[in-house]
Amino acid sequence: MNAPIPVHVLPTFEPRPVPAAMLEALRQHFGTRCSTALAVREQHGRDESPFDVPPPEAVVYAESTEDVAFIVKLADEHAVPVIPFGVGSSLEGHLLAVQGGVSIDLSRMNAIVRVNPEDLTVTVQPGVTRNQLNREIKDAGLFFPIDPGADASIGGMSATRASGTNAVRYGTMRDNVLALTVVTAKGEVIHTGTRARKSSAGYDLTRLFVGSEGTLGVMTEITLKLYPLPEAVSAAVCHFPDVGSAVKTTIQVIQMGVPIARCELLDTHAVRAVNAHDKLSLREAPMLLMEFHGSPASVAEQAATVQEIASEFGGEDFQWATTPEERTRLWTARHRAYFAGLQMKPGCRTVTTDTCVPISRLADCVTQALAEAEAAGIQHYLVGHVGDGNFHVAYLIDPNNDAERDTAERLNKTLVERALSMQGTCTGEHGIGLHKQGFLIDEAGAGAVAMMRTLKRALDPKNIMNPGKIFAL
Ligand SMILES: Cc1cc2nc3c(=O)[nH]c(=O)nc-3n(C[C@H](O)[C@H](O)[C@H](O)COP(=O)(O)OP(=O)(O)OC[C@H]3O[C@@H](n4cnc5c(N)ncnc54)[C@H](O)[C@@H]3O)c2cc1C
């Protein structure tokens, strides 16, 4: 048996107070758009992670790139931390003001700057949310596929290199951001990339900022790839005797090259939770929720292939959801699984794992993780973007119960170690934030982390951009 390890103890940092002169300058410039009200600061000083630290000293609502540049220049002058804020749905302590400072709320920068349907691109401000974007481009026959469960901002999604249920077919933010406008740690404005689909021009700064978790600069405009709405869409659920059979089905579907658009696993606990939360009557057994995009003929062909594979692994009760209403109902329930899970244990918080492994190792990784959670007796459920090899075990913990927190962290650590031994990653899509810093060095190695630190020091010499995240300097 593993000895308990206090891995939930977060790194500690010295607070860096905001000087009165800086606060005064912010108040003068922004008026009521600069708030020091406790409720506002608290709302910006936490995310969906189970950690609590004191909030930032002030929150400023930016409305333009110039606003952001003004705040960052002041922060640079006074060596004060700034933390970009999208909608606050991140899960790893990304937004916590561990060194104090000023939160830059980008939600009011929510304009669609330019849609170019003929090129399948769009440029947006960072506070545009994924649902807002999809509503606004739908009439042009287009959609943006990246869909973290929350209605996250495009800025936050770019900063965490997010993905979601469609990544198996359409890739992640890494694959879908073409260009950025960024306010650097010096308060200068730079542009990375163009609207061209590809480029060999110098270092790829776009991909450096995508996934940088607010630690290198603030993205104030983002150019994205768009996709035509598929001609035909069909969704299906299929139940399995056990989780392993559902995963083996997925592995074979991917290995056969079926261009499935979504392939999500829910274990029995997760199905029970979404049934209760969304008033559904899904059979309470491990389930794959799938979607197929294409022409009517190709959707029918993909679905027939998957149905055949599933039946080889004991999959039954294939049920089709062909109307948009039925599909929306199922996918809404899937997207709300996190909140459904929270309702299973009143007052709980969630420690969520995010490992991703090469697809051939997924069945072993998932079944061992679940066996360990059952053996530990901790309340949990599993959802997974299994088509990508990515899954989340959510351990439901009483935040005041250290023993439960230790158990969740120990299980997470064991799972990450296994994923790394399988040449996978500790985080497929949520990012490192505060919580996964200990795993970064194990995964990337000392040399790579030293290079990341060198980049951080070069681009942010005063360590003002969301300091203490990804790694401590
Ligand atoms: C119910 C639920 C389901 C989720 N499902 C998924 C999922 O399937 N896939 C997935 O990838 N994630 C998922 N997440 C996590 C979360 O939604 C993503 O991490 C999302 O990308 C965060 O976006 P946000 O707007 O909330 O960013 P925030 O939480 O506000 O910020 C996240 C990070 O980005 C930085 N940041 C924000 N805006 C900018 C900017 N303009 N410039 C620079 N840095 C910036 C912040 O400083 C912070 O470090 C889920 C979360 C919840 C609560």
The ligand as a MOL file (V3000), in Angstrom:
LIG
                    3D

  0  0  0     0  0            999 V3000
M  V30 BEGIN CTAB
M  V30 COUNTS 53 58 0 0 0
M  V30 BEGIN ATOM
M  V30 1 C -17.6190 21.6730 -16.6340 0
M  V30 2 C -16.2640 21.8460 -17.2170 0
M  V30 3 C -15.8970 21.0610 -18.2860 0
M  V30 4 C -14.6620 21.2620 -18.8920 0
M  V30 5 N -14.3400 20.4910 -19.9710 0
M  V30 6 C -13.1930 20.7290 -20.6180 0
M  V30 7 C -12.8760 19.9970 -21.7930 0
M  V30 8 O -13.6190 19.1250 -22.2240 0
M  V30 9 N -11.7290 20.2990 -22.4290 0
M  V30 10 C -10.8880 21.2740 -21.9860 0
M  V30 11 O -9.8760 21.5270 -22.6260 0
M  V30 12 N -11.1400 21.9550 -20.8510 0
M  V30 13 C -12.2730 21.7160 -20.1610 0
M  V30 14 N -12.5580 22.4150 -19.0350 0
M  V30 15 C -11.6020 23.4110 -18.5250 0
M  V30 16 C -11.8270 24.8420 -19.0230 0
M  V30 17 O -13.1220 25.0560 -19.5310 0
M  V30 18 C -10.7820 25.1950 -20.0650 0
M  V30 19 O -9.5120 25.1620 -19.4730 0
M  V30 20 C -11.0050 26.5440 -20.7480 0
M  V30 21 O -10.1330 26.6020 -21.8440 0
M  V30 22 C -10.7560 27.7380 -19.8300 0
M  V30 23 O -11.2980 28.8960 -20.4510 0
M  V30 24 P -11.7530 30.1470 -19.5640 0
M  V30 25 O -12.2810 31.1790 -20.4760 0
M  V30 26 O -12.6110 29.7170 -18.4650 0
M  V30 27 O -10.3290 30.6050 -19.0110 0
M  V30 28 P -9.9470 31.0620 -17.5440 0
M  V30 29 O -10.2590 29.9880 -16.5780 0
M  V30 30 O -10.5350 32.3820 -17.2760 0
M  V30 31 O -8.3750 31.1940 -17.7140 0
M  V30 32 C -7.5960 30.0480 -17.9480 0
M  V30 33 C -6.1300 30.4320 -18.1160 0
M  V30 34 O -5.9830 31.1930 -19.3040 0
M  V30 35 C -5.4050 32.4800 -19.0370 0
M  V30 36 N -6.0650 33.4100 -19.9530 0
M  V30 37 C -7.3870 33.6450 -20.0800 0
M  V30 38 N -7.6050 34.5120 -21.0700 0
M  V30 39 C -6.3870 34.8550 -21.5780 0
M  V30 40 C -5.9470 35.7270 -22.6210 0
M  V30 41 N -6.8060 36.4090 -23.3680 0
M  V30 42 N -4.6140 35.8310 -22.8460 0
M  V30 43 C -3.7340 35.1200 -22.1170 0
M  V30 44 N -4.0880 34.2820 -21.1250 0
M  V30 45 C -5.4090 34.1470 -20.8700 0
M  V30 46 C -5.6960 32.7260 -17.5750 0
M  V30 47 O -4.7730 33.5990 -16.9950 0
M  V30 48 C -5.5880 31.3210 -17.0030 0
M  V30 49 O -4.2460 30.9930 -16.7870 0
M  V30 50 C -13.7720 22.2370 -18.3870 0
M  V30 51 C -14.1380 23.0000 -17.2820 0
M  V30 52 C -15.3700 22.8150 -16.6900 0
M  V30 53 C -15.7390 23.6630 -15.5130 0
M  V30 END ATOM
M  V30 BEGIN BOND
M  V30 1 1 1 2
M  V30 2 1 2 3
M  V30 3 2 2 52
M  V30 4 2 3 4
M  V30 5 1 4 5
M  V30 6 1 4 50
M  V30 7 2 5 6
M  V30 8 1 6 7
M  V30 9 1 6 13
M  V30 10 2 7 8
M  V30 11 1 7 9
M  V30 12 1 9 10
M  V30 13 2 10 11
M  V30 14 1 10 12
M  V30 15 2 12 13
M  V30 16 1 13 14
M  V30 17 1 14 15
M  V30 18 1 14 50
M  V30 19 1 15 16
M  V30 20 1 16 17
M  V30 21 1 16 18
M  V30 22 1 18 19
M  V30 23 1 18 20
M  V30 24 1 20 21
M  V30 25 1 20 22
M  V30 26 1 22 23
M  V30 27 1 23 24
M  V30 28 2 24 25
M  V30 29 1 24 26
M  V30 30 1 24 27
M  V30 31 1 27 28
M  V30 32 2 28 29
M  V30 33 1 28 30
M  V30 34 1 28 31
M  V30 35 1 31 32
M  V30 36 1 32 33
M  V30 37 1 33 34
M  V30 38 1 33 48
M  V30 39 1 34 35
M  V30 40 1 35 36
M  V30 41 1 35 46
M  V30 42 1 36 37
M  V30 43 1 36 45
M  V30 44 2 37 38
M  V30 45 1 38 39
M  V30 46 1 39 40
M  V30 47 2 39 45
M  V30 48 1 40 41
M  V30 49 2 40 42
M  V30 50 1 42 43
M  V30 51 2 43 44
M  V30 52 1 44 45
M  V30 53 1 46 47
M  V30 54 1 46 48
M  V30 55 1 48 49
M  V30 56 2 50 51
M  V30 57 1 51 52
M  V30 58 1 52 53
M  V30 END BOND
M  V30 END CTAB
M  END
